[in-house]
Amino acid sequence: MALLEVSNLGIAFGGLQAVAQLDLSIEKGHLYGLIGPNGAGKTTVFNMLTGVYRPTEGDIILDGVNITGKKPEKICRAGIARTFQNIRLFPQQSVLDNVMTGLNNQVQYSLAESLLHVGSYHKKEKEMTKRSMEILRVFGLEDSAQTLASNLPYGKQRKLEIARALATKPELLLLDEPAAGMNPNETGELMDTIRLVRKEYQVTILLIEHDMKLVQGICEYLYVLNFGRLLAEGTPDKVLNDPAVVKAYLGD
């Protein structure tokens, strides 16, 4: 059984069919790319997979469980985490606190313990801090743990957003244009980071990206969207040399 099975997925906004009849099959442990021209519907797909949008048709099955139309927090607990095209950190919180927020779906204590800092509160906070620091070390951010997120360089903010998503212990990690705004050196570091994340955390990854060097360098299988419909799928070499894909990107 695939980790994620998407069948006949679609959504309409008024009279506009943004995505239609989309089928995806994501196997555990692999790294997939979702590509296509601007406006093809890629982020809309991510929004449906994570509960931001409710599909108007089709099904999303995660590890055998139908999660179609569930709220974002329930989908996160079920095992899907994401980053965003535009970085969405808590800018006035520390790097460490940003990662610790990702652990809130796993650590539980009562309202009284939280307000009064009694009972198991201190023990669980210590455990959360330790785990957060372990994640930061993977990204080379441990020395910036007490730095405000807003004071990090752009490339490190991108890494921090991925680190926070990983803190939720996802089975499937969705990365929305992780290389956006990066220079070539930062993009190279990001590629190494994504490879390391998959190895260290045994997580399945689906990413949206326009940087074809990154896509060819790390993705094992590609899905191509155009005007909200699946145009092509296959290995990067096959897909990126498909005349229909070339035409969609470059025009006639």
C-alpha positions as CSV (number, residue, x, y, z in Angstrom):
1,M,0.0,0.0,0.0
2,A,1.3,3.5,-0.9
3,L,1.7,6.0,1.9
4,L,-0.5,8.5,0.0
5,E,-3.1,7.7,-2.6
6,V,-4.9,10.6,-4.2
7,S,-7.7,9.7,-6.6
8,N,-9.9,11.9,-8.8
9,L,-9.0,14.9,-6.7
10,G,-10.5,18.2,-7.7
11,I,-11.6,21.6,-6.4
12,A,-13.6,24.5,-7.9
13,F,-13.8,28.1,-6.8
14,G,-17.1,29.4,-8.1
15,G,-17.1,28.6,-11.8
16,L,-13.3,28.0,-12.0
17,Q,-12.1,24.4,-11.8
18,A,-8.6,24.9,-10.3
19,V,-7.7,21.2,-10.1
20,A,-9.5,18.3,-11.7
21,Q,-9.2,14.5,-11.8
22,L,-5.8,14.4,-10.1
23,D,-4.3,11.0,-9.3
24,L,-1.1,10.6,-7.3
25,S,0.5,7.6,-5.6
26,I,3.3,8.3,-3.2
27,E,5.4,5.4,-1.9
28,K,7.0,5.4,1.5
29,G,10.6,6.6,1.7
30,H,10.8,8.2,-1.7
31,L,11.3,11.7,-2.9
32,Y,8.8,13.1,-5.3
33,G,8.5,16.4,-7.2
34,L,5.3,18.2,-8.2
35,I,6.1,20.7,-11.0
36,G,4.4,22.8,-13.6
37,P,4.1,26.4,-14.8
38,N,3.0,29.2,-12.6
39,G,-0.7,28.9,-11.9
40,A,-0.8,25.2,-12.7
41,G,-2.5,24.4,-9.3
42,K,0.5,23.0,-7.4
43,T,0.0,24.9,-4.1
44,T,-3.7,24.3,-4.4
45,V,-3.0,20.6,-4.3
46,F,-0.8,21.1,-1.2
47,N,-3.7,23.1,0.4
48,M,-6.1,20.2,-0.2
49,L,-3.7,17.6,1.1
50,T,-3.2,19.6,4.4
51,G,-6.8,20.6,4.9
52,V,-6.5,24.3,4.1
53,Y,-9.0,23.7,1.2
54,R,-11.7,21.1,1.2
55,P,-11.8,19.2,-2.1
56,T,-15.0,19.3,-4.1
57,E,-14.3,15.8,-5.5
58,G,-12.1,12.9,-5.0
59,D,-10.3,11.2,-2.1
60,I,-7.1,11.5,-0.1
61,I,-6.0,8.3,1.6
62,L,-3.0,8.5,4.0
63,D,-1.6,5.2,5.2
64,G,-5.0,3.5,4.5
65,V,-7.1,6.2,6.3
66,N,-9.3,8.7,4.4
67,I,-8.4,12.2,5.5
68,T,-10.3,14.1,2.8
69,G,-11.7,17.3,4.1
70,K,-10.3,16.9,7.6
71,K,-9.1,20.0,9.5
72,P,-5.4,20.9,9.2
73,E,-4.6,20.1,12.9
74,K,-6.1,16.6,12.4
75,I,-4.2,16.0,9.2
76,C,-1.0,17.1,10.9
77,R,-1.5,14.6,13.7
78,A,-2.3,12.0,11.1
79,G,1.2,12.5,9.7
80,I,1.5,15.3,7.1
81,A,3.5,18.4,7.6
82,R,4.4,21.2,5.3
83,T,6.4,24.3,4.6
84,F,5.1,27.3,2.7
85,Q,6.2,29.2,-0.5
86,N,6.4,32.4,1.7
87,I,8.2,31.6,4.9
88,R,5.8,31.5,7.9
89,L,7.9,31.4,11.0
90,F,7.1,33.1,14.4
91,P,9.6,35.9,13.7
92,Q,9.7,37.4,17.2
93,Q,10.3,34.0,18.9
94,S,13.6,32.3,19.2
95,V,14.8,29.6,16.8
96,L,14.4,27.0,19.5
97,D,10.9,28.1,20.4
98,N,9.9,27.9,16.7
99,V,10.9,24.2,16.6
100,M,9.3,23.5,20.0
101,T,5.9,24.7,18.6
102,G,6.1,21.7,16.3
103,L,6.1,19.4,19.2
104,N,2.8,20.6,20.7
105,N,0.9,17.9,18.9
106,Q,2.8,15.2,20.8
107,V,3.4,16.5,24.3
108,Q,0.3,16.8,26.6
109,Y,-0.2,18.2,30.0
110,S,-3.2,19.6,31.7
111,L,-4.2,23.3,31.5
112,A,-3.5,23.7,35.2
113,E,0.0,22.2,34.8
114,S,0.7,24.6,31.9
115,L,-0.5,27.7,33.7
116,L,1.1,26.9,37.1
117,H,4.2,25.1,35.8
118,V,3.6,22.2,38.1
119,G,3.2,18.4,37.8
120,S,4.8,17.0,34.7
121,Y,5.2,20.4,33.0
122,H,9.0,20.8,33.7
123,K,9.8,17.3,32.8
124,K,8.0,17.5,29.5
125,E,9.4,20.9,28.7
126,K,12.9,19.5,29.2
127,E,12.2,16.6,26.9
128,M,10.8,19.0,24.2
129,T,13.9,21.2,24.5
130,K,16.2,18.3,24.1
131,R,14.4,16.9,21.1
132,S,14.3,20.4,19.5
133,M,18.0,20.9,19.9
134,E,18.6,17.5,18.3
135,I,16.6,18.6,15.3
136,L,18.5,22.0,15.2
137,R,21.8,20.1,15.1
138,V,20.8,18.2,12.0
139,F,20.3,21.6,10.3
140,G,23.4,23.2,11.7
141,L,21.2,25.7,13.7
142,E,22.1,24.7,17.2
143,D,24.3,27.7,17.8
144,S,21.4,30.0,16.8
145,A,18.9,28.4,19.2
146,Q,18.4,31.6,21.2
147,T,18.5,33.9,18.1
148,L,15.2,35.5,17.0
149,A,13.9,33.8,13.9
150,S,13.6,37.2,12.1
151,N,17.4,37.7,12.6
152,L,18.4,34.6,10.8
153,P,19.7,34.9,7.2
154,Y,17.2,33.9,4.6
155,G,18.6,30.5,3.8
156,K,18.7,29.6,7.5
157,Q,15.0,30.7,7.8
158,R,14.2,28.2,5.1
159,K,16.0,25.5,7.0
160,L,14.2,26.5,10.3
161,E,10.8,26.1,8.6
162,I,11.7,22.6,7.5
163,A,13.0,21.8,11.0
164,R,9.8,23.0,12.6
165,A,7.7,20.9,10.2
166,L,9.9,17.8,11.1
167,A,9.2,18.4,14.8
168,T,5.7,17.2,14.2
169,K,7.0,13.7,13.3
170,P,5.5,13.6,9.9
171,E,5.3,10.5,7.7
172,L,5.0,12.8,4.7
173,L,6.7,16.1,4.4
174,L,5.4,18.7,1.8
175,L,7.9,21.4,0.8
176,D,6.4,24.3,-1.2
177,E,9.2,25.9,-3.3
178,P,11.9,25.4,-0.6
179,A,14.6,27.0,-2.9
180,A,12.6,30.1,-3.6
181,G,14.8,33.2,-3.3
182,M,18.0,31.3,-2.7
183,N,21.3,31.8,-4.4
184,P,23.1,28.8,-6.0
185,N,25.2,28.1,-2.9
186,E,22.2,28.2,-0.6
187,T,20.3,25.9,-3.1
188,G,23.2,23.4,-3.0
189,E,23.1,23.4,0.8
190,L,19.4,22.9,0.7
191,M,19.7,19.9,-1.5
192,D,22.1,18.3,0.9
193,T,19.8,19.1,3.8
194,I,16.8,17.5,2.1
195,R,18.8,14.3,1.4
196,L,20.0,14.3,5.0
197,V,16.4,14.8,6.3
198,R,15.1,11.8,4.4
199,K,18.0,9.7,5.6
200,E,17.9,10.8,9.3
201,Y,14.1,10.8,9.7
202,Q,13.0,8.2,7.2
203,V,10.4,10.6,5.9
204,T,8.7,10.6,2.5
205,I,9.0,14.0,0.7
206,L,6.9,15.6,-1.9
207,L,8.1,19.0,-3.1
208,I,7.0,21.8,-5.4
209,E,9.9,23.5,-7.1
210,H,10.8,25.6,-10.1
211,D,14.5,25.1,-9.9
212,M,15.0,22.3,-12.3
213,K,18.6,21.7,-11.2
214,L,17.3,20.9,-7.7
215,V,14.5,18.8,-9.1
216,Q,16.8,16.8,-11.3
217,G,19.3,16.5,-8.5
218,I,17.2,15.0,-5.8
219,C,13.7,13.9,-7.0
220,E,13.2,10.3,-8.0
221,Y,9.8,10.7,-9.6
222,L,7.9,13.7,-11.0
223,Y,4.3,14.7,-11.4
224,V,3.6,17.6,-13.8
225,L,0.5,19.8,-13.5
226,N,-0.8,22.1,-16.2
227,F,-4.0,24.1,-15.9
228,G,-5.0,21.9,-12.8
229,R,-4.6,18.6,-14.6
230,L,-2.0,16.0,-14.6
231,L,0.1,16.4,-17.8
232,A,2.8,13.9,-17.3
233,E,4.5,11.7,-14.7
234,G,7.7,9.6,-14.5
235,T,11.4,9.8,-13.8
236,P,13.0,13.3,-14.1
237,D,14.8,12.5,-17.3
238,K,11.7,11.1,-19.0
239,V,9.4,13.9,-17.8
240,L,11.7,16.9,-18.5
241,N,12.3,15.7,-22.0
242,D,8.6,15.1,-22.7
243,P,7.6,17.5,-25.6
244,A,4.2,18.2,-23.9
245,V,6.1,19.3,-20.7
246,V,8.6,21.4,-22.7
247,K,5.7,23.1,-24.5
248,A,3.8,23.8,-21.2
249,Y,6.9,25.5,-19.8
250,L,8.1,27.3,-22.9
251,G,5.0,27.7,-25.1
252,D,4.9,27.0,-28.8
